[in-house]
Structure formats: structure tokens, C-alpha cells
Amino acid sequence: MRGHWNAKRASTQSSMKPNDANEPRWGIKPAPPTPYIKVRVWMRHATDGGHQFFPAYRPHLVVKGKETYWGIWVLSITRSSYVGMVSPGEEAELEVGLMYYQEGFEYDDLKRGATFEIREGGRTVGTGIVLSDFEW
């Protein structure tokens, strides 16, 4: 029984061939490039609801005066007191990816100079300002 399963598995794997030289073996295509923006953030102190975070952190940005939640993720921390981490009460500069950027959902409110809150659900954990328009 076990030998039969392995033989079947081997034949299935060998039949999965790329369609051309640039396509990955299993038919999974690489993700398209993601636009990103540069921001400066001020995290709240731990007593006010702030907490530390690392790259890959995925909060929402809400532009002041609007209630649209823009999904982002932290690509890199470019300036911080600690390497690769932002602590409560700290100011830092980040590059953040625009998670859902596509036609019809273009993050129009996040332009250079826009101020925003960093939210996790209904809880505000920091504030910030956009330093650059989006780049690819």
C-alpha cells in the first residue's frame, strides 16, 4: 500500500511541468510589485494603548477627517532607536506597502503631507504623516 502511494505521488509530481522557462514549477506565479509609501509615525506610550511592532505588522491607516480604513503592512523600518523594531512612545520612519492597491481602490487619501491615525480595529495605537507619494 505504501509503495503504491509513493508511486502515485511521484507520477503526479513529474507531470507538473512549467509551461515556459519563466514560470515556476508548480504553476504559482510571483506576486505583482506592490506600491509603497514612506511615513513617519509616533507610537503611543504603552499606558495609552501603544505597543512595539516589527516589519510585517499589518494595522490600518485612517486619514484625519475621514473614516476609511486603508490596509497596509510594514515593509521596513528605516529610522528607529532600535534595529528592526518600533517601541511604544517612539518616533520612526517606515516604508509601508499598500496591501489592496488596485484600480478602483487606489489609496487616494494617502498623499504626501496627509496625517493619519494607526488603528487596530477601533483602537488607536499611533499617529503619523505621509512623507512621499506612492512608488513601485
C-alpha positions, -999 to 999 in steps of 0.1 A, spaced: 0 0 0 27 24 10 47 17 -22 16 23 -43 10 57 -27 47 68 -33 45 57 -70 13 77 -75 28 107 -58 59 105 -79 39 103 -112 18 133 -101 49 154 -93 66 146 -126 35 156 -146 36 191 -131 59 208 -156 63 246 -162 46 260 -192 76 281 -202 111 288 -188 100 317 -167 70 301 -149 77 284 -116 74 246 -114 41 244 -96 23 270 -117 25 296 -89 32 330 -104 51 356 -84 31 384 -69 30 417 -88 50 446 -75 33 463 -46 33 501 -43 46 516 -11 48 550 7 72 564 32 57 576 65 68 590 99 49 576 128 46 583 165 35 554 186 15 559 218 31 550 251 22 516 265 -1 532 291 -21 548 263 -25 516 242 7 517 222 29 486 218 60 475 200 59 462 164 82 448 138 83 446 100 52 427 86 30 445 112 -4 450 95 -25 478 110 -49 502 92 -42 539 85 -71 563 89 -66 597 74 -78 625 97 -112 637 89 -122 605 70 -132 571 83 -118 549 55 -96 522 68 -66 517 45 -49 483 49 -11 484 50 18 463 61 52 475 73 79 466 47 108 481 65 117 503 94 142 529 80 148 550 111 142 539 147 160 538 181 162 500 179 172 479 149 141 463 132 116 473 159 95 503 169 88 506 207 59 523 225 63 561 227 88 561 199 90 581 166 101 561 135 102 563 97 88 533 78 82 521 43 47 506 42 31 485 14 -4 494 2 -20 459 6 -51 463 -16 -39 487 -42 -58 481 -75 -80 501 -99 -110 515 -80 -92 512 -46 -62 534 -50 -54 548 -16 -62 584 -28 -63 598 7 -27 588 15 -9 616 -3 23 635 8 15 656 39 -16 637 49 -19 630 86 -34 597 99 -40 575 129 -27 540 131 -56 517 142 -61 481 152 -98 477 148 -113 506 168 -82 512 190 -58 540 180 -22 529 187 -3 558 170 -3 587 146 17 597 116 23 617 84 29 606 48 64 616 36 61 605 0 36 597 -27 34 561 -36 62 544 -55 66 510 -72 
